[in-house]
Amino acid sequence: MKAKLLFLYETRRESEAVVNAVSPDNVGPHSGLTVKTLRKANHLVATVHCTKSLETFAATLDDLLACISVAEKAFAAVKAPQHSS
């Protein structure tokens, strides 16, 4: 099974921040499972290859999407204008 995910960001900096946030999870060989993330311009490209079960493939995609979502929310919180009380 193979999935290729493409995420478009407003800037190269944003895509690089998200790639850097999720890339450490991709380190280390796993038998039958490969996850690669990279930045191309202002895009994040993630590729998942899985020769294990459908459940492993689905769980890996779910984990990757959750990590990307958290990274996006953190980046958005940092760049949001601060309101003074």
C-alpha positions in Angstrom: 0.0 0.0 0.0 1.2 3.5 -0.8 -0.1 7.0 0.0 1.3 10.3 -1.1 0.0 13.4 0.8 0.6 16.9 -0.3 0.0 20.0 1.9 0.2 23.5 0.6 1.3 26.3 3.0 1.4 30.1 2.5 5.1 30.3 2.8 8.2 28.1 2.6 8.9 28.9 6.2 5.6 27.4 7.3 6.1 24.2 5.2 9.6 23.8 6.6 8.4 24.3 10.2 5.8 21.5 9.8 8.2 19.2 8.0 10.8 19.7 10.8 8.2 19.1 13.4 7.1 15.7 12.0 10.3 14.5 10.6 11.9 13.1 13.8 9.1 10.6 14.0 10.2 9.2 10.7 13.7 8.2 11.8 14.7 4.6 12.0 13.9 1.7 9.7 10.7 -0.3 10.4 10.2 -3.6 8.7 7.5 -3.2 6.1 6.8 0.5 6.9 8.4 3.6 5.5 7.3 7.2 6.1 9.1 10.1 4.4 8.4 13.8 4.6 10.1 16.5 2.7 9.6 20.1 1.7 9.3 21.3 -1.9 9.0 25.1 -2.0 5.9 25.8 0.2 4.6 22.2 0.1 5.0 19.4 2.5 5.1 16.0 0.7 4.6 12.9 2.8 4.9 9.4 1.4 3.9 6.3 3.3 4.8 2.7 2.0 3.4 -0.2 4.0 3.6 -3.9 3.3 2.1 -4.8 6.6 -1.6 -4.9 7.4 -4.3 -2.4 6.3 -4.7 -1.6 10.0 -1.0 -0.6 10.3 -1.3 1.5 7.1 -4.4 3.3 8.4 -2.9 3.8 11.9 0.3 5.3 10.4 -1.7 7.7 8.2 -3.8 8.7 11.2 -0.7 9.3 13.3 1.0 11.3 10.6 -2.1 13.5 10.0 -2.5 14.0 13.8 1.2 15.1 14.0 0.9 17.5 11.1 -2.3 19.0 12.6 -0.6 19.6 15.9 2.4 21.2 14.2 0.1 23.4 12.1 -1.9 24.5 15.2 1.4 25.3 17.0 2.7 27.3 14.1 -0.6 29.2 13.8 -0.6 30.0 17.5 2.9 31.4 17.3 2.2 33.6 14.3 -1.2 34.8 15.6 -1.3 38.5 16.7 -1.1 38.8 20.5 -4.0 40.8 22.0 -3.2 42.9 25.1 -5.8 43.1 27.8 
